[in-house]
């Protein structure tokens, strides 16, 4: 049997080497031709060139925004009812001119947000900040208990436990008395709940329509990125009251216990008023994207300057089943239910004073609306900007906005958890803190658990609150939801909460930052290179 000379290379090794070279070159050309942001392109080029085969495979699976052709068409083509509703809302909201009512600094922000999303800023809202999970879930369960017609929810993480089961009990009771209950949960974020929880069968048996959003399997990976997730947290009851914010439907100590980061610290906002309509439209579009029958869009709230109008009574039905009796009615029938005793369909609800703008964002929308709105808000600041986020992995534009604000005399404070559930995300985020400290930005490391509240306040007059982290994933990839609140009174409440976070944090000094060991600095700076991919 002949033997190869010592310096010969087996043919199969040469073939593998050539295949890797061709694959890398092809992938690099693809990256350059896609015109990603420079930071993102450089990060992918590093991954492709450093890791043979695996780097190229990772790019083709995760490097481009692909939600599937059919899903893209459904997302980009709003339902006719939703489009008509938002078009009418824009016409109605434009009556007094937003510039006549808001601080002139934030009028461009409101106009920019409306052009990006089609949703105008709306006055007359009542907001309640709910910074404690137990109290927030009690408010949500109570609202579901009072529901007359429909309960519609979308959550990234839905998990049973002592804190969340009362909400599920309220859903079961509502469905059994004939209320239409529709719940959309992210297939990946709520995977353990969908696979293992006995609550799934209990909810469905009661008549709750429980649907998994963005389901994933090996075949779907070929046509759609599996890491594009519905990260929203939203509940809408009778299109009269809504709850949104950073709070998943799970107890604060149930999330990622193995990571040993302590309780998750969140907040929720209860909304009543005209802004509930656009929030409801967000749910309806998410529901439609999963090929579900489109429920009817209810009549919106009267705006403060509009005359009182006769409200149409909700169609009534007879024979509504009570808990444990009869069969659940069809979704169409459950949109109509007898009103409770004492309910007056002509009564005007109590008016609020907050201007609120609903900002949905996601990979199906053109541009990077929420990132651009954040930049506009920071550049409008004159006195103080406070940001809280669990994941801080900024791109160059966000970093420059924050350091420029500090350089022009604005007090800038960033509050992030001292310990994260992801070592790589923490390393990539910490790599940017030195730049902030050098510019005079105050950095505070929260020690009371994993701070998960995503909030920004500007000059005590403007609030941005919702589901968006300050990282590329929230800016470009996930389906997110934010509220722009143009209201000093509400913003003062949020600032008070942010100051509570600061009080439970360790201020990071430049001396402590410079005292890091060489291995730690090396790891952080290396993680910074792949930060745009996280």
C-alpha positions in Angstrom: 0.0 0.0 0.0 1.6 3.3 -1.0 2.2 5.9 1.6 2.0 9.7 1.2 5.3 11.5 1.5 5.7 13.4 4.8 5.1 16.8 3.2 2.0 15.7 1.2 -1.5 17.0 2.1 -4.5 14.6 1.8 -6.8 15.6 -1.0 -9.8 15.8 1.4 -7.9 18.3 3.6 -7.2 20.5 0.5 -10.9 20.3 -0.5 -12.0 21.3 3.0 -9.5 24.2 3.0 -10.7 25.4 -0.5 -14.3 25.1 0.5 -13.7 27.2 3.7 -11.9 29.9 1.7 -14.6 30.0 -1.0 -17.3 30.2 1.7 -15.5 32.9 3.7 -14.9 35.0 0.6 -18.6 34.6 -0.5 -19.8 35.5 2.9 -17.6 38.5 3.2 -18.8 39.8 -0.2 -22.4 39.3 0.9 -21.7 41.3 4.1 -20.2 44.1 2.2 -23.0 44.2 -0.4 -25.7 44.2 2.2 -24.7 47.7 3.5 -25.1 47.0 7.2 -24.0 49.6 9.7 -20.2 49.8 9.7 -19.9 48.4 13.3 -22.2 45.5 12.5 -20.4 44.7 9.2 -17.0 44.8 11.0 -18.3 42.5 13.8 -19.5 40.0 11.3 -16.3 40.1 9.3 -14.4 39.4 12.4 -16.6 36.4 13.2 -16.4 35.0 9.7 -12.6 35.4 9.4 -11.8 34.0 12.9 -14.1 31.0 12.9 -13.9 28.6 9.9 -17.2 27.4 8.6 -19.0 28.2 11.9 -18.6 32.0 11.4 -20.1 31.8 7.9 -22.9 29.5 9.0 -23.7 31.9 11.8 -24.0 34.8 9.4 -26.2 33.0 6.9 -28.5 31.9 9.8 -28.5 35.0 12.0 -26.8 37.8 10.1 -29.7 39.2 8.0 -33.2 40.2 9.0 -35.4 37.6 7.5 -38.9 37.1 8.9 -40.2 35.0 6.0 -41.9 36.3 2.9 -45.4 35.6 4.0 -44.9 37.0 7.5 -43.2 40.1 6.0 -46.2 40.7 3.7 -48.6 40.3 6.6 -46.6 42.7 8.8 -46.1 45.3 6.1 -49.7 45.2 5.0 -51.8 46.5 7.9 -55.4 45.3 8.2 -57.8 47.7 6.4 -59.6 48.4 9.7 -56.4 49.2 11.5 -55.2 51.5 8.7 -58.5 53.3 8.5 -58.5 53.7 12.3 -55.0 55.2 12.4 -55.7 57.4 9.4 -58.8 58.8 11.1 -56.9 59.2 14.4 -54.2 61.3 12.7 -56.9 63.5 11.2 -58.6 64.0 14.5 -55.5 64.4 16.5 -54.2 67.1 14.2 -57.0 69.5 15.0 -55.3 71.7 17.6 -51.8 71.2 16.4 -49.4 69.4 18.7 -47.0 72.3 18.7 -49.6 74.4 20.5 -49.8 71.9 23.4 -46.3 70.5 23.9 -42.9 71.9 24.9 -41.4 73.2 21.7 -38.3 71.1 22.3 -40.3 67.9 21.9 -42.5 68.9 19.0 -40.0 67.6 16.5 -39.8 64.3 18.4 -43.6 63.9 18.2 -43.6 64.7 14.5 -40.7 62.3 13.8 -42.4 59.5 15.7 -45.7 60.0 13.9 -43.9 59.9 10.5 -42.1 56.7 11.5 -45.1 54.8 12.9 -48.2 56.6 11.7 -49.4 57.0 15.3 -49.8 60.6 16.5 -49.4 61.9 20.1 -52.7 61.8 21.8 -53.9 63.9 24.8 -56.3 63.1 27.6 -54.7 60.0 29.0 -54.5 58.9 32.6 -51.3 57.0 33.5 -50.5 55.0 36.6 -46.9 53.8 37.2 -46.8 50.4 38.8 -43.2 49.6 40.0 -44.1 46.5 42.1 -44.9 43.2 40.5 -47.5 42.1 43.0 -49.5 45.3 42.9 -49.2 45.4 39.1 -50.6 41.9 38.7 -53.4 42.6 41.1 -54.4 45.7 39.0 -54.2 43.6 35.8 -56.3 40.8 37.3 -58.8 43.2 38.6 -59.2 44.8 35.2 -59.7 41.4 33.7 -62.3 40.6 36.3 -64.2 43.7 35.2 -63.9 43.0 31.5 -67.2 43.2 29.7 -66.3 42.3 26.1 -62.7 41.3 25.4 -59.2 40.8 26.9 -56.2 40.8 24.5 -52.6 40.2 25.6 -49.2 39.7 24.1 -46.2 38.7 26.3 -42.7 37.7 25.6 -42.5 35.5 28.7 -45.7 33.9 30.1 -45.0 31.6 33.1 -47.1 30.2 35.9 -46.2 30.8 39.5 -47.6 32.4 42.7 -47.4 35.9 41.2 -48.9 35.2 37.8 -51.5 32.5 38.5 -54.1 35.1 39.8 -54.0 36.7 36.3 -54.5 33.3 34.7 -57.4 32.6 37.1 -58.9 35.9 36.0 -58.5 35.0 32.4 -60.2 31.6 33.0 -63.1 33.2 34.8 -63.5 35.9 32.1 -63.5 33.3 29.3 -66.1 31.2 31.1 -68.5 34.2 31.5 -68.3 34.9 27.8 -65.5 37.5 27.5 -63.4 37.0 24.3 -59.8 36.3 25.7 -56.9 36.2 23.2 -53.4 35.7 24.4 -50.3 35.7 22.2 -47.0 34.5 23.8 -43.6 34.3 22.2 -42.8 30.8 21.2 -39.2 31.0 22.4 -39.6 33.2 25.4 -42.5 31.2 26.7 -41.3 27.8 25.5 -41.3 26.1 28.9 -44.8 27.4 29.6 -46.1 26.1 26.3 -44.5 22.7 26.7 -44.9 21.9 30.4 -47.4 24.1 32.2 -50.8 22.6 33.1 -52.1 26.1 32.8 -52.0 25.9 29.0 -54.7 23.2 28.8 -56.7 24.9 31.6 -56.7 28.2 29.7 -57.7 26.6 26.4 -60.4 24.4 28.0 -62.0 27.6 29.4 -62.1 29.2 26.0 -59.0 31.4 26.0 -57.4 31.6 22.6 -53.7 30.9 23.4 -51.4 31.3 20.4 -47.6 31.0 20.1 -46.0 33.9 18.2 -43.1 33.3 15.8 -42.9 29.5 16.2 -39.5 28.1 15.3 -38.2 24.8 14.1 -35.1 23.6 12.1 -37.0 24.1 8.8 -38.1 27.6 9.6 -34.4 28.5 10.2 -33.9 28.3 6.4 -36.4 31.1 5.6 -36.6 33.1 8.8 -34.2 34.1 11.6 -35.2 32.3 14.8 -33.8 35.0 17.1 -36.3 37.6 15.8 -38.7 37.6 18.8 -41.9 39.4 19.9 -40.5 41.1 22.9 -43.6 43.1 23.7 -45.6 43.1 27.0 -49.1 44.4 26.5 -52.6 43.7 27.9 -55.7 45.6 26.5 -59.1 45.2 28.2 -62.2 46.3 26.4 -60.1 48.9 24.5 -60.6 51.1 27.5 -57.5 50.3 29.7 -54.1 48.9 28.8 -51.0 47.7 30.6 -47.5 47.8 29.2 -43.9 48.2 30.2 -40.9 45.9 30.9 -42.8 43.4 33.1 -43.3 39.9 31.7 -46.1 37.8 33.1 -43.9 36.0 35.6 -42.9 36.5 39.2 -39.7 38.5 39.8 -37.9 35.5 41.4 -39.0 32.9 38.8 -36.9 34.2 35.9 -33.5 32.5 35.3 -33.0 31.4 38.9 -29.9 29.4 37.8 -28.1 32.7 36.9 -28.3 33.8 40.5 -28.8 37.5 39.7 -31.6 38.0 42.3 -35.1 39.2 41.6 -35.9 40.9 38.4 -36.9 44.6 39.0 -39.5 45.9 36.5 -42.3 48.4 36.2 -45.5 48.6 34.3 -47.7 51.5 33.2 -51.5 51.4 33.3 -53.0 53.5 30.5 -56.6 54.8 30.2 -57.6 57.2 27.4 -57.1 57.7 23.7 -53.7 56.0 23.6 -55.3 52.7 24.4 -56.6 52.6 20.8 -53.1 52.5 19.1 -52.0 50.0 21.8 -55.0 47.8 20.8 -54.0 48.2 17.1 -50.5 46.9 18.0 -52.0 43.7 19.4 -54.4 43.3 16.5 -51.5 43.5 14.0 -49.5 41.0 16.0 -52.5 38.7 16.1 -53.0 39.0 12.4 -49.3 38.3 11.7 -49.9 34.8 13.2 -52.6 34.1 10.6 -55.4 34.5 13.2 -58.9 35.8 12.4 -58.8 39.6 12.8 -61.1 40.8 15.6 -63.1 44.0 15.2 -61.5 47.3 16.1 -63.7 49.0 18.7 -64.6 52.7 18.5 -61.9 55.0 19.9 -62.0 57.4 22.8 -63.2 61.0 22.3 -60.4 63.5 22.2 -60.6 66.4 24.6 -61.5 69.0 22.0 -64.2 66.9 20.3 -67.9 67.3 21.2 -69.7 64.7 23.2 -71.1 62.1 20.8 -73.7 59.5 21.2 -72.1 56.2 22.0 -73.5 53.1 20.3 -74.6 50.5 22.7 -72.7 47.2 22.5 -74.9 44.5 21.0 -76.4 42.3 23.7 -76.7 38.6 23.8 -78.6 36.2 25.9 -77.6 32.9 27.5 -74.1 33.9 28.5 -72.5 30.9 30.1 -71.1 31.3 33.7 -68.2 29.5 35.2 -68.3 25.8 34.6 -71.7 25.9 32.7 -72.2 25.3 29.0 -69.8 25.5 26.1 -67.5 28.4 25.4 -69.0 30.6 22.7 -67.4 31.4 19.4 -64.8 34.2 19.3 -67.3 36.3 17.3 -70.0 35.8 19.9 -67.7 36.4 22.8 -67.0 39.9 21.5 -70.6 40.7 22.6 -71.7 40.3 26.2 -74.4 41.6 28.5 -73.2 44.7 30.4 -73.0 44.4 34.2 -75.6 45.9 36.4 -75.2 49.7 36.7 -73.1 50.1 33.5 -74.0 53.2 31.6 -72.7 53.0 28.0 -73.2 56.8 27.6 -71.1 57.8 30.5 -68.0 59.7 29.8 -64.8 58.3 31.4 -62.7 60.4 33.6 -60.3 62.5 31.5 -56.5 62.5 32.0 -53.9 65.1 31.2 -51.1 63.2 29.7 -50.0 63.4 26.1 -48.9 59.9 25.0 -47.5 58.5 21.8 -47.4 54.8 21.1 -44.3 53.7 19.3 -44.2 50.1 18.0 -40.9 49.0 16.4 -39.6 45.8 14.8 -37.7 44.4 11.8 -40.6 44.8 9.5 -40.6 48.6 9.9 -38.4 50.7 7.7 -35.6 52.5 9.3 -34.6 52.3 13.0 -37.4 54.4 14.5 -36.9 53.8 18.2 -33.1 54.3 18.1 -33.5 57.5 16.1 -36.2 58.8 18.5 -33.9 58.1 21.4 -31.2 60.1 19.8 -33.5 63.0 19.1 -34.7 63.0 22.7 -31.1 63.0 24.1 -30.0 65.8 21.8 -33.0 67.8 23.0 -32.0 67.6 26.6 -30.9 70.8 28.4 -30.6 69.8 32.0 -30.7 66.1 32.8 -31.0 62.7 31.2 -31.5 59.5 33.2 -31.5 56.1 31.6 -32.2 52.6 33.1 -31.7 49.4 31.1 -30.6 45.9 31.8 -28.6 45.6 28.6 -26.4 48.5 27.5 -24.5 47.7 24.4 -24.7 51.0 22.5 -23.6 51.7 18.9 -21.4 54.7 18.1 -24.4 57.0 17.5 -25.9 56.4 20.9 -22.5 56.6 22.6 -21.8 60.0 21.0 -25.2 61.3 21.9 -24.7 60.5 25.6 -21.1 61.8 25.7 -22.0 64.9 23.8 -24.9 65.7 26.2 -22.5 65.4 29.1 -19.9 67.6 27.3 -22.5 70.4 26.9 -23.3 70.4 30.6 -26.3 68.1 30.7 -26.3 65.8 33.7 -26.4 62.3 32.3 -26.9 59.2 34.5 -27.0 55.6 33.4 -28.3 52.8 35.8 -27.5 49.2 34.8 -27.4 46.0 36.9 -24.2 45.1 38.6 -24.6 41.5 37.5 -26.3 40.3 34.4 -27.8 36.9 33.4 -25.5 36.9 30.3 -21.7 37.1 30.9 -21.0 38.0 27.2 -23.6 40.8 27.2 -22.2 42.1 30.5 -18.7 42.1 29.1 -19.7 43.8 25.9 -21.6 46.5 27.8 -18.9 47.2 30.4 -16.4 47.8 27.6 -18.2 51.1 26.9 -18.4 52.4 30.4 -14.9 53.9 30.3 -15.9 56.2 27.5 -18.9 57.4 29.4 -16.9 58.0 32.6 -14.3 60.0 30.7 -17.1 62.2 29.3 -18.6 62.9 32.7 -21.6 60.5 32.5 -22.6 59.1 35.9 -22.6 55.3 35.8 -24.5 53.4 38.6 -24.4 49.7 39.1 -27.7 48.5 40.6 -27.3 46.0 43.5 -30.9 45.1 44.3 -31.3 42.4 41.7 -31.4 42.4 37.9 -32.7 45.8 37.0 -35.0 45.2 34.0 -36.8 48.5 33.8 -36.3 50.2 30.4 -36.8 53.9 30.9 -35.4 57.3 29.8 -36.4 60.7 31.3 -35.3 64.0 29.8 -35.3 67.2 31.8 -38.1 65.9 34.0 -40.6 66.7 31.2 -40.4 63.7 28.8 -40.5 60.0 29.5 -39.7 57.0 27.3 -40.8 53.7 28.8 -41.5 50.3 27.4 -39.7 47.1 26.3 -36.6 48.5 24.5 -33.1 47.8 25.8 -30.2 50.0 24.7 -28.7 47.4 22.4 -28.8 46.4 18.8 -31.2 43.5 19.4 -34.0 45.9 20.6 -33.1 48.6 18.1 -33.1 46.4 15.0 -34.3 42.9 15.5 -37.1 42.4 18.1 -40.7 43.5 17.9 -40.8 46.1 20.7 -43.2 48.6 22.2 -42.5 52.0 23.7 -44.5 54.9 25.1 -43.4 58.5 24.6 -45.0 60.5 27.5 -45.0 64.3 27.2 -46.1 65.0 30.8 -44.0 66.6 33.6 -46.2 65.1 36.3 -45.8 61.5 35.1 -42.2 62.1 34.4 -41.6 63.3 38.0 -43.0 59.9 39.2 -40.7 58.0 36.9 -37.7 60.2 37.9 -38.5 59.3 41.6 -38.5 55.6 40.7 -35.2 56.1 38.8 -33.7 57.8 41.9 -34.7 54.8 44.0 -32.7 52.7 41.6 -29.7 55.1 41.9 -30.0 54.9 45.7 -29.6 51.1 45.6 -26.7 51.3 43.2 -22.9 51.5 43.5 -21.5 54.6 41.7 -18.7 53.5 39.3 -15.6 55.8 39.6 -12.9 56.3 37.1 -10.4 55.0 39.7 -12.2 51.7 40.1 -12.6 51.4 36.3 -8.8 51.9 35.7 -8.0 49.4 38.5 -9.3 46.5 36.5 -6.9 43.6 35.9 -5.4 43.1 32.5 -7.3 39.8 31.7 -10.6 41.5 32.5 -9.8 44.5 30.3 -8.8 42.1 27.5 -12.0 40.1 27.8 -14.1 43.3 27.8 -12.4 44.8 24.8 -12.7 41.5 22.9 -16.4 41.3 23.7 -16.9 44.8 22.5 -16.0 43.7 19.0 -19.0 41.4 18.8 -21.3 43.7 20.8 -23.3 44.7 17.6 -24.2 41.1 17.2 -25.7 40.6 20.6 
